[in-house]
Amino acid sequence: MRKKIDIETDQELAQFTIERSADAIIWHDCAANIKRVNSAACKLLGYSRDELLQLTIQDINPASNKKTWAKFWKQLRKEKVLLFEVSNSKKDGTTVLTEVTANFIDFKGKEFAVSTARDISERKRNEEERACALREIEKLQRELELQNEYLQEEVLELQAFGDIVGKSPALQTILRQIEMVAPTDASSLITGESGTGKELIAHEIHCHSPRNRHTMVRVNCASIPRELYESEFFGHIKGAFTGAVRDRAGRFELANHGTLFLDEIGEIPLDLQSKLLRVLQEGTFERVGDEKTRHVDVRIIAASNRDLKAEVERGNFREDLFYRLNVFPINVPPLRKRKEDIPLLAAYLLRLAAKKFKVDEPCLSKANVLQLTNYDWPGNVRELQNIIERAVIISQKGKLKFDLPKSKTEKKGIPDLDWKEYPKIRTFAQMRELDQENILHALKQAGGKVFGTDGAAQLLDTPPTTLVSRMKKFH
């Protein structure tokens, strides 16, 4: 009698524990018929106890059918315990994601299972949010790494330049233009010969703009292989092409909310200019190999040593792209046209060179300044910087000496002739000198081109073979 009471007490305790369990518990047979449930199961699925007892596992698990159920029961019979995740249908038509532990029971020759289910919807949401956050952090980290690599490259090129140095009227005009355009988002096209400091002008526009808290990203359009233009500008995804071992952000993404400086923009192939125009107009693009459209907010500053308007007329540059870029044009005059800036530039670059090479700063004499101002500087400020750096290296513990290349006229002892001031009657030797000077001017205007349209021979109205013969004669 005592033993019977103890068994009844144990059964009551078990029943009480099962009913108070926070997890949903469902008993079912091998045919998927639900035999018994606890209160937590009713609460989880939104059914009453009587309603659940009229259902099968297939009613609350839409993914289950006769074929999958047979496979499930065979596996459960073999392994005795199975742990899995499943979406269960609730009475109101919604679903709830649960983690289920199914236990196989062989009772009096019949097969049953007791499944314990726990709602993991919130946990999964939190996990997905954490995963999304981690993916975003990894993405930002990759972009920061790319930006860091880019900035490391850029700082090597920009460290030799500081604020714009000079006092010439031409330079003062440029400074006023920077002051006007910088606060706006207008595109600007900076033109001028190579080495005049177009990138420095772009940098000053960026620094004085509201975008200065973000990066100014530089793209040298002349140095990009044709097949890599799209990847360089817009980025690519892993596997987009051979060698694309990871996702990579393009320069437009790196410059988002900042400024993109397109140096030597005239070098962009004509068939790729339309894709660039689309980004400038719509602010949208796709990475190479990706279908996802991305949005960017970028200010464009372009530069070229070409006459882009002439390139438009020749059909080498899109007219609509030209006008899109040329909203606020800035022309940087060559150094030979602002020689009053040379003494200040020389002193500034001399100080930078001495710091760079960790030597005492040499003294810049009046004779040095006179030598520098008498030179035409075809390579402009970049050539001046190189000459000064070379002088600092070779003039250590001695007087500063500039190893300036001799001009073509100086090599032959030919004076820099002025046609208007020169006497009307000239000797044959003088005429020879003028002839040589005239050929040099034609070659310079034609960019060294002798044959064909706009070549030096056409400018001189002479057969190319005749011009070549005279060039050989003058060495």
N, C-alpha and C positions, 0 to 999 in steps of 0.2 A: 504493500500500500504506500509505504514511504517512497519507494522507488518511482511509483506512478506519479506521485505528487511532484517529485523532483523533475521528472520528464516534462510534465505539464508546465512547470515554472520555467524551465529552459526554453520551451516552445514559445511561451508568452514573451519571454525576454528577447528571443530571436525575432519574433514578429514585431515587437515594439522597436527594436533596433533598426529593422528593415524599413519600417514606416517612417522613422525619424531620420533616415539617411538623407544627406543633401544630394546624393547622386541618384539619378533615375535608375531603377532596377526593373527589368522585364524578364519574365520566364516565358519561354516558348518551346514548342516541340520541334521535331525534325521536319515537320511539314510547314513550319513558319507560323503556326497558329499561336497567338498570344494567350497564355494561360493565367498569368498573374502579373500585377504591377503594383508599385508602391505609390505613395502620394506625390513624390518628387517627379515620377514619370508622367503623372497626370498634369502636373503644373508645367513641366517642360514642354509637353506637346499640346496642351490646351484642351485635352479631352477629359471627360469624366471616366471613372474607373469602369463603369459598365460599357461605355462606348469603346474603350480600348480593348476590352475583352472580346468584342465582336470583330476586331480587326486582325490582320496578319502583318508580318514584318514588311511585306511588299507594300502595304497601305501606308506605312510611315517611312518607307525607304524607297523612293521612286526608282533608284538605280538598280534595285534588286528585281530579278525575274527568275523564271524556272531554271534557266541555264546557269546563271551566276549563283543562284541559291544552292544548286546541287554541288557546284564547285566549292562554295563556301563550307557547306556541311561536311564534305569529304575532307577538307583541310582541317576543320575543327575537330572532327573525329580522330584525325591522326595526331594533331599537335596538342589537343586538349584545351589550350588557351590561345586566344588570338587578340591582338591589340591593333586597332585601326581607327581611322577617322572617317566619318560619314556625315552627309547632310540629311537630316530627317525633316519630313514634312509635318507642319503643325496644322491644327484644325482650321486656322484662319487663312491657310494657303501659303503662308510664309515658310521659310526653312530655317533651321538652326543647325549650326555645325557642332558636332559632338565627337568626343573621344570615347571609344567603346572598348570595353574589355569583355570578351565573350568566353565563358567557361563551359566546357562539355560535361554533361552529367548522364551517367547510365544508371537509371533507377528502376529496379524491378523489371529488368529486361527491356525497358523503353528508354529512348534517347531524348534528352532535353538539353536546353542551354539556358544559362542565366547570364544576361548581359547587363553590365553596369555602364551607364552613359553619363558623361559630364559635358556641360555646355562650355565650349572653348572659343566661342565667337569673339568675345572681348580680348582673350589672349592672342588670338590670331590677328585681330585688328592691331593690337599693340606691336606684335611681331612684325607685321607688314609695315607699320609706321616706322618702326626702328630700322627695318631693312631699307625702306625708301630714304630715310634720313642718312643711313650709311652710304647708300648709293649716291645720294646728292653730295655728301661729304667727299666721297672718293672722286666724284666728277669735279668738284671744286678744287680738290687737291691736285688732280691731273692738270686742270687748267692753270692753277697757280704754278705748278712745276713748269708748264710750257711758258707761262709768262715770265717766270724767273729765268729760264734758259734764254728767252728772247731778250729780256732786259740786260742779262749778262753780256750778250753780244752787242747790244746797243750802247751800253755804257762805255765800252772800249772805243767805239767810234765817236761818241759825243763828249768824252771827257776832255778832249783837247779844245772844246769850245765852251765859252761862258756866255755872258751877256753880249749883245751886239756892240761892237766897238767901232767908233768913228764919229766924225763931225761934219762930213760933207753934206751939202744940200740934198743930194740924191738919197743919202742914208736917212736924213731927217724926214724926207717924204715917206720912205718906207716905214719908219717908226710911227708916223701919223696914220698910215694905212692900217698897220697892225692894231693901233689903238681903236680905230673905227670898226674893224671887222671882228676882232677877237670876242667881244661880248655876244655876238650873234651866232647862229648856227649855219650861216651861209657857207657854201662851198667856196674854196679859193683855189685859183690856179697860179702858181708861182713859176715864172719863166726867167731864164737867164742862162748864161754860159755855165759849163761845168766848173765846179770849184768856187762859185760866187757866194755860197752859203745859203742856198735855198732851203735846206733842211733846218738850218738855224732859224730862219724866218718862220717856218712851220712850227717849230718848237716854241717860239715866242708867242705865236698866235694861240697855241694850245695852253701855254702857261698862264695867259691873261684871259682865258675863257672860263665859263662856269664848269667846264668839263675837266678842269685841271686836277680834280681829286682822283681821276681815273687815268688809265694808261694812254699814252700816245704810241701807237704801234706803227712801225715803219715797214714798208714793203718796197724793195728795190725791184721794180718790174723788169729791169734789164737783165737781172741775174737768175731769173726763174726759168728752168727748162720748160719748153712749150707744153709737154705732157703733164706737168705738175701744177699748172696755173690754177685749175679748179681746186685741187687739194690744198694749195697754199692759201688761197683766198677763203674757201668755204669749209675746209677740213674734210675728213673722211672717216668711215667706220672700219672696224677691224674686218679684214678680208675683202675690202672693196677692190683691191688690186694686189698684185704680187709685191710683197714688202710691207703691206699695211698690216702690221702685227698687232696693232692696238688702235682704239679710237683716238682721233687727234682733232683738236679744235683748230679751225682756220683763223686767219688774221682778223676777219670780221668779228668773230666771237670774242677774240682776245681784246678787241677794241670796243666792245659793247659799253655804251654810256661814255666812251672817251672819244679819241680822235684817231682816224686812220690816215697815215701819210703815204700816199702812193707816189713814190719817187720814179722818175723816168717813165711816166705813164704812157708816153708815146710809143713805148716798146711792146705794149700789149697787142697780141695778134687780133686782127680785125674780127675774126669769127668768134672771139671770146668777149669782145666788148659789149655785146648785147646782154650777156649774163651779168656783167658788171653793172650795166645800166639798170637792170631789173632790181638789183639790190639797192641801188641809190634811189630809185623811184618808190619802191614798195617796202624796203626794209626787210625783205624775206629771202630765204635761200634754203637749199638742202645740201647736206654734206654728201660727198661722193659716195655712192653705194647705199644711201639712206633715202627713205621716202618721207621722213618726217620734215615738215616745214618749220624752220626756226625764224625767230624775229630778232632783229637787232636795232639798236638806236646808236648810230655812229655818225660823227661829223667827218666829212671828207676834205682833206687838203691834198692837192696834187701838185706835182712839179715836173717840168720838162725843160731840156735844153734845145728842144726842137720848136719850130714855128708850127704849132698844132693847127692854126687856121689854114696854113698852106698845106698841111697834111690832109686836112678835110677836103680841100679843093683837089688834091691828087687822088682822093679816094682811099687813103690809108688810115683815116680816123673817122669814126662816126660823128656826124654833125650834131645829132641829138645829145651824144655823150659830151661833146666839146662844150655845148652851151650849158649842160647840166653842171659841169665842173667850173666853167668860167664865169660864175656869178660875180666874184670879186677878184679881178686879176691884179697881180702884183709882179712888176718886172724888177729884177735885181740887176743893176748895171755892172759891167765888168770892172775889175779893180783899176784898169788903166784909165777909166773915165771918172774915177774918184780918188786920185792920187793923194789928196790931202788926208785920206784915212790911213795911208801906209805907215807914217811914223807911229801913230797910236796902235795900230794893229801889230807892227813889228815889236814894239815894247811889250805888248800884252802876250804875244806868242813867245817871245824870248823868255819871259818869266815862267810861262807854262813849261817850256822845253827844259829850262834849268831844273824845275821841280821834278819833271818827269825822269830826267837822267841823274837826279840827285847830285848836281854840281852847283858851284857858285854861279850866280847870274852874271854873265859878262856885261861890260859897259857898251851901250849902243852910242857910238860917236856920230857927230854931224856928217862925217865922211861916209859912214855906214848908211845913214838915212838918205844921203844924196845918191849913193849907189843904188839903193832900193827904189827910190822914186824915179830914177832915170830908166828903169827897166819896164817893159810893157806888160809883163805878167800874163802870158797866154793861159796859164793854168790857174790864174786868179788867186784867191785866198788860200786854196789848198796847196798851190805851188809855193806861195810865200811861207806857209807853215813848214813844208818839207825843207826848203832852203835854210830856214832859221834853225830847225832841228839839226840839220847836217852841220851847220856852222858851229853850233854849241858843242857838238861831238868833237870836231876837229880843232876847235879853238881853245880847248881847255888849257888854263894857265898861260894864255897868250891873248893877243888882240883878236877881236872878233873879225873874221873874214868871211865874206859871202862868195861862194863859188857860183856866180851867176852864169848861165849859158849865154853865149854871144848870139845876138840876133842875126838873122840871115844877111842883113845889110852890113853889120859890123864885120862879118867874116870876110867880106870882099872890100871893106873900106868904103862902102857906098853910103853917102850921107842920107839922112831922112829928108827927102826932097819935098818941097811944097810947090805944086804946079803953078800956083798963082804968083808966088813971089820970085820964081826962078826966071832969069833973063830969057828973052825971046830967042836969042841966038845961042846955041849950045854946041860944044865940041862933039866929035864923034864918040869920044870916051864917055861924055856925059849922056849922050843919047843911048849908048849901050847900057849905062847904069839905069836910066829911066825905063828902058825896055825890060830889063830884068825885074825892076820893081813892079812894073805893070803886070808881068806874068805872075809874080808872087801874089799880088792882090787878087788876080783872077782865080788862082788856085785856092786861095784862102776862102773866097766867096763861094766857090764850088765845092768846098769841103774836101779838097784834094782830088776831086773827080776830073779826069781829063776828057774822056770820050762821052758821047751821048747827050741827051737832053739836059740842059742846065750845067753841062760840063764846062771846064775852063776854055776849051777850044771854041765852043759855041759862043761864050761870052766875048771872046776876042775876035770872033768872026773869021776864024782861020781853020784850015783842015787840021784834024788831030795829029796827023803825021808831021805836019810842019811845026806844031807846038812841041811835040816830043823832041824833034830835032833841035829846036832852040833851047829846050830845057837841058838837053845833053851838052849843048855848047856852053851854057852857063853853069854846068855842073850842078 
